[in-house]
Amino acid sequence: MKEIPCQIIDNDNGQYDVKYYCDSEDPLSISILFLDDKGKMVPVRGSPYTITGKKGADVKNNAMTGSLMAAQIKSL
C-alpha cells in the first residue's frame, strides 16, 4: 500500500475539498475518517471507496461539476 499526498481544504461550512494527484490507472482505495463523539477516528459511511483513473483524461472531468461526476451520479 502506498500513501498519496493530498491537500485538504476546510470550507468552514461542514464540507471539505480534497485534492490529490495520481498518475496510475491502477484502482485506488480512499479511506475517509472523522473524529466521532467518543474521540475515536471512524470511517464515514461507505468508506473506503475504490476509484480508478485514466491517463490523459482531462482533469476537469473529475471536478464536482465535471461530466464524469454527473455521469456517475446519474448511474446511482
Rosetta blueprint (number, residue, H / E / L):
1 M L
2 K L
3 E L
4 I L
5 P L
6 C E
7 Q E
8 I E
9 I E
10 D E
11 N L
12 D L
13 N L
14 G L
15 Q L
16 Y E
17 D E
18 V E
19 K E
20 Y E
21 Y L
22 C L
23 D L
24 S L
25 E L
26 D L
27 P L
28 L E
29 S E
30 I E
31 S L
32 I L
33 L E
34 F E
35 L E
36 D L
37 D L
38 K L
39 G L
40 K L
41 M E
42 V E
43 P E
44 V L
45 R L
46 G L
47 S L
48 P L
49 Y E
50 T E
51 I E
52 T L
53 G L
54 K L
55 K L
56 G L
57 A L
58 D L
59 V H
60 K H
61 N H
62 N H
63 A L
64 M L
65 T L
66 G L
67 S H
68 L H
69 M H
70 A H
71 A H
72 Q H
73 I H
74 K H
75 S H
76 L L
